[in-house]
Amino acid sequence: MVSEYKFWLMVSASIGLASQSLAQDAGSASEPPEHVHEEPIIITASPVGARADELLQGVTVMGQDALAETGAAGLGDVLDAMPGISTSAFGPAASRPIIRGLGGDRVRMLVNGVGIMDASTASPDHAVTAEALEATRIEVVRGPAAIVYGGNAIGGVVNVIDGRIPEALLDASIEGRVVAGISSVDNGDVEALRLRTGTGPLVFNAEAVRRHGGVERIPGYARTAALRAREGDGPHDRLPNSDLTFNTRALGGSYIGNWGFAGVSIKRSTANYGLPQEAAARIDMAQTRIDARSVIALPMAWLEQFSMDFGTSDYRHFELDQGTIGTRFDNQGWELRTRIKQTKVAGWSGSFGADVSHKTFSALGAESFLPKTRTRDEGVFVAQRRDFGKWGLESGLRLETRHLSTATLRRSFTGTSASVGAFMRPAKHAFISLSLSRTERAPTDIELFSDGPHLAESTFEHGNPDLNKETAFSIEAIARFHAKGWETHINLFHTHFNDFVFLGPTGSVINGLSEFIYLQDTARFSGTEISVERDLWHSQSWSLRSDATLEYVRAKTRRFGDLPRIPPLELTGGLNLVSDRVSNRVELVWTDRQNRTAAFETSTKGSAMINLSTSVQPLTSNEQLRLIFRLSNLANAVHRTHASFLKDRVPAPGRSLSARLVMAF
């Protein structure tokens, strides 16, 4: 059992190291230097190969160092710190990203560019089968990314790039990375190991991740005051049935040459976790996944590169009640994606490609709200960019089909998505753009064919087999500036939906559950994301930098009013004191009250949370060794995530001390 005494001892040691380094390295202060922010190339998210700071959409990248420093573990909670992203927050085990108020099938979840193929889209209590500590980086595109990834990327894309299939030869005979950590809020621990070795053109990769947490501590009562008045006080200080265990094992290898690479990997993921406040309800999950990837240089005048990504998955989980199987969820499927990157033709560069996927999904048993359903998607796309120096143009077109069938019902859809945009570079460190897109999304199996109790959402759901395609018209304006110590990113967006699909109440109750049915209406989403960074001070070895982020989205339908579970206004501010070996951060996250609610949901109070973190390289002889200490929710404040189905019953974790060791070799 991890004690707070041990954590305070480690934090004190890190502060001591930081103070000693500061005393040794501090020099005379001067004006801050010009800050130059370098972004990686976003290959998987950008069909035209644009840099992240020149994409015509909001984009954020988290590298493996930043992922190791976050105190969160679930993927949605890890990404929650990014601008424009919230989390479904269904307890500590299940958290899925929500982008600009859109989640579920409208956010495409990928692993190395291929669909994640789990059951997290079907219900918020289903965990995502990708671990943040597996990733070498995570790319998030905010806004429509349907040209490459289809209509179900109408809200954005989250791509977890995990490196299971090596793409380059090694610099040493053995390379690796170790992460080990502990946390006080749940007496939890996490371990991750990656090893790589090779001989000649062959490179092999092996990795393992384990994440364990006990019953989570919370600040005060789990239930809101209004809910306690109706149902009684309920749990206090601890969140019942919130323990979890996740395990991942993977093997992979590649053949690498001057022509490119080709590789394959196999991954096995298992999890067992409780559903908060349902004392006997647990989920036992397993997925076996095989992936193949290749990138081949093309010796042709205008064709530069061919890439192929393939994944196949066998996923199942059991929902257990008192140890007895209540419902079994199965998802078997595969996906193939191909892309050809072209060199400039008449000044235009870009790529074109095709993809096809197939899945069989079912939910059978006590919660059998969906019969066995087969879904097949096919698509082709082309995307082009022309850069004239000071300005440029970008466009894309996608055609796709979706075929869905059960034993008795069948639906087919054909969709067309298109985008066009223009950008300018009015100064050396400035980029502005305006983009328009039209995206069509076909309904999912659950939206069409569900019929039964959905206990995670406390609803009895009816699908609507007569649903039409959902069409979104989006406009986004972007401005990015960085010069003289300042860096500013501004995103303004508006999306108009025709035939927006959502769950609406009928007013009836079936077996104690409120009855809901999938409806369609005109809907509008508008909002902004603004982030500003500023160099404040620097000495010979130290620098002080501030940052602030604002994110806001407003969403409503024409006939039914405000949509449910839309994140409120949020502001984040931080100060960073950094040297070559020590990085310190203090952060304030302020969340506004959400009063703009659907008729069947309650409002959510605002909150303010303070987080502290320190990262130290304790050995001058080893720059690859780091110790990371984080104190989350310093004031033990009550925070409820409005986007969560459990917001009135499950608050965010209380004060938590965590420590991690990260070592690369």
C-alpha positions, 0 to 999 in steps of 0.5 A: 500500500502506497502511503502519502508519507512516501510521496511527500518524501519523494516530492521533497527530494525532487524540490531539493534537487531542483533548488540545488540545480537552481543555486548552481545554474542561476545567472543574470536575468535578461529579456526573454529570447524569441521562442521558436516552436517546432512542430512534427510532421503529421503524416497520418492525420494530413493527407497532404503532408502539411506540418502541424503548424500549417494544417487547416484544422486545430491539431495537437500532438503529445509526445511520449515525454508529455504522456509520461508526465500526465497523472491520468491513465485512461486515454480520455483523461490523458487528452482532456488537457488538450484544447477543445477536448473533454472526456466521457469520464465513466469512472477511472477505467472508461474514458473516451475523448470528446472533441468540441462536444462530439463523441461516440461515432463522430470521433474516429479512434485510431491506432497507427492509422487503423480503427481501434475496433473495440466497443468504446463507441457503443457505450461510455462504460466500455474502456478504450483498448489503447494505453497512453503509455504504449504511444510514442505520440498521440495526434489529435485533429479537432474538426472534420477529418472525413476526407481520409477517415470517413464520415465518422471522423466528422468531429475529429481524429485521435491517432495513437501511434505506438511504434509496435511495428518498427520503421527505422534501423536501430542506433544500438544493438538494444534499445528500450524504455522503462516507465514505473509509477505509483499514485496515492488516490487509488493506491495504484501502480503502472509499469511499461517496458519496451525493448528493441533489438535487430540484426541486419535489416530485421528489427524486433519490438516487444512491449508490455504495459500494466496498469492497476488501481484500487478503490478511488478516493473522492472529495466528499460525497459521490452524489450531488446534494440534489441526488442525496436529497432524493436517494440518501447520502450514499458513498463518501470519500471512496468510490465503490467498485472503482478498482481496475487492472489493465494488461497489454502485451505485444510483439512486432517486427519489420524488414527495413531497407532503403526502399522502406519497411514492411512489418507485422505485430500482434497485441493482446489486451485484457482488463477487469474493472468495476462500474462505479457505484454498481457494487457487483457490476464488473467488465471482463474484457479481452482483445487480440489484434494483429496489424501489418504495415508497409511503406514503399518508395515508388521510383516513378516521376510523380508517385513518391510513396505507397503505404498500406495499413491493415488491422484485424481484431477479435474483441469481446467483453463480459458484463458480470453481475455477482460474478455471473455473465449478464451480457456478452459484447463481441466485435470482430472485424478488419480494416485495410487502408492504402494511400499513395503520396504524389510529388508535385504535379503542376504545382499540386502535391497530396495523396489519394487512396482507398480503404475498406473495413468490415465488422460484426458486432453484437450485444447478447444477454440481459442487456441485449439491446443490439442484435448481431449486426454486420457493417461494411464500409468502403471509401476512396479519396483524393486530397491536394495542396498548392503552395504559392509561397505567401499563400496557398490552396487545399482541397479534398474529395471522398466517396464512401458507402456503408452497408448494415444488416441484421438477420431481418433488416438491411440499410445501405448509404452512399456518402460524399464529403468535400473540403476546400481551404485557403491559407496565407503567411502574412509574416515570417512567423504567422499563418492564417487559414479559412476552410469549408467542408461538407461531410456526410455520415451514415448512421451506425448499427446502434443508431439504427437497430438498438432495442433494449435496456442500456444500463450504463446510460440508465435508458431503454433505447430504441434505434430508428431504422428509418434514419437518414444520412447526417450532413454537416457544413463546417467553417473554421478560421485559424490564426497562428503567430509566434514571435518575440517570445509570444505564441498564439493559436486561435481557432474559430469554428461553426458547424451546421448539421442537417438530420443530426442524430441524437437520443431523445426521451419519449417520456415513457418508462420501461422496467424502471428505465427512461425510454429514449429513441434516436431522432434527427433534427437540425443542429448547430455547434459553434465555439473557439479554442485560444491558446497563448504562451509567453516567455517571461524571464530567463537567466543563463540556464533557467527560463520562466514561461506562462501559458493560458488556454480557453475552450468553449462550445455551444450546441443546440437543435432547432426543435429540441433546444440544447443538446445534452452533455456539452462541455462548458467554458474552461480556462487553463493557466500555467507557469513553467520554470525550466532548466536543462535538468529540471522542469516545474509547473503550476497549473490552474484549471477553471471550469464554468457552470453549465446551465445550458442543458437538455430538458432531461439533464441537470446543470453542473456546478463550476470548479477550480483545480490546482495541479503541481508537477516537477520533472527532474533529470537527477544524473548529469551522466544520464540524460535519459533518466527522469523522475516525475512528481505530480500533485493533482487537485491540490485543494481536493476540490469537487469537480464533475465532468458535465459530459459524463453520464455519471456526473451526478454520481461520480466526481473527479478524483480527489487530491492525488500524489503520483511519482513516475520513473522514466528511463530510456536506453 
